[in-house]
Amino acid sequence: MDWREHIWIDAERMHGLPCLRGTRVPVFVILDNLAGGESAERILAEYPSLRPEHIPAALAFAAELAHERVVPIPA
């Protein structure tokens, strides 16, 4: 999964938080919901602007950040 295709950051939107491309949903919203035990299906139902591929993209992004190195985020 190449999360770079699905995550973007724009300093002028959402306070520069990483968001799922084509939405205003920050990546942390997906991760918080998954960590809280929500299913991918429920998250997608609650945030209709999300696409199924956004869920694994958010996880791949978090996994890369866990390597504790600088991760460039495409604009």
Secondary structure, DSSP 8 states (H G I E B T S, - for coil): --GGGTEE--TTSGGG--EETTS--BHHHHHHHHHTT--HHHHHHH-TT--TTHHHHHHHHHHHHTT-S------
